[in-house]
């Protein structure tokens, strides 16, 4: 499935290593997501969308709309960036 993760990450001036430091993911996982070698899980997609402050379908345009649970404390930007 086509994704725009690499373009969004580049647009924010982040390297894969920089993004890996901010998310509960390692460099190789991010590389696999970006190259399509591994699908982005629903949970990871929501964390990425929250972190980049974009809609999930902006990362995965072929996906459709997935609502972001705004009241889910597990997805707060403070936790994602800590």
C-alpha positions in Angstrom: 0.0 0.0 0.0 1.4 3.4 -1.0 2.2 5.7 1.9 3.5 9.3 2.3 5.4 8.8 5.5 8.8 9.5 4.0 7.5 12.7 2.3 5.8 13.9 5.5 8.9 13.1 7.6 11.2 15.0 5.1 8.8 17.9 5.1 9.3 18.2 8.9 13.1 18.0 8.6 13.3 14.7 10.4 15.6 11.8 9.7 14.5 8.2 10.2 16.7 8.1 13.3 15.2 11.4 14.6 11.6 10.0 14.1 12.6 6.7 15.8 13.8 8.6 18.8 10.4 10.3 19.2 8.2 7.2 18.6 8.1 3.8 20.1 9.7 2.4 16.9 13.2 1.7 15.7 15.0 3.0 12.6 14.5 -0.3 10.7 10.7 -0.4 11.4 10.4 3.2 10.0 12.4 2.2 6.9 10.2 -0.8 6.4 7.0 1.3 6.7 8.4 3.9 4.3 9.5 1.3 1.7 6.3 -0.7 2.0 8.2 -3.8 3.2 6.0 -3.8 6.3 2.5 -2.4 6.7 1.9 0.3 9.2 -0.3 -1.0 12.0 -3.5 0.8 13.0 -1.9 1.8 16.3 1.3 3.0 14.7 -0.7 4.9 12.1 -2.7 6.8 14.7 0.5 7.6 16.6 2.2 8.9 13.5 -0.9 11.0 12.6 -1.0 12.4 16.1 2.7 13.2 16.1 2.7 14.9 12.6 -0.7 16.5 13.3 -2.2 15.1 10.1 -5.1 12.9 9.3 -4.2 9.2 9.0 -5.3 9.2 5.3 -2.6 11.8 4.6 -0.1 9.1 5.6 -1.9 6.3 3.8 -4.0 8.0 1.0 -5.5 4.7 -0.2 -6.8 3.8 3.3 -9.8 6.1 3.7 -10.8 7.8 6.9 -9.9 6.5 10.4 -11.0 8.8 13.2 -8.4 9.8 15.7 -9.6 9.2 19.3 -8.9 12.6 20.8 -9.5 11.5 24.3 -7.2 8.5 24.2 -4.3 9.3 26.7 -2.1 6.7 25.0 -2.1 8.9 21.8 -1.2 12.2 23.4 1.6 14.1 21.8 3.4 14.4 25.2 3.6 10.6 25.4 4.6 10.2 21.7 7.4 12.7 22.0 8.7 11.6 25.4 
